[in-house]
């Protein structure tokens, strides 16, 4: 059952989750935050923020929260 679900999820990812090669990789929380915020300051990033009606400051706050959860620091909140 678990193998089938994993394969189904992998197939879904291949179809729906394609991202450009320039997506920041997770090396550390600090590096990821800096990379994503640097992307937001590119022409492509500014256009994406405008399209989503997000200010750079709000985007940076969201990025920091996402990084906190991704790094496992917020796990204690859910126990």
Secondary structure by P-SEA (a helix, b strand, c coil): caaaaaaaaaaaaaccccccccccccccaaaaaaaaaaaaacaaaaaaaaaacccaaaaaaaaaaaaaaaacccccccc
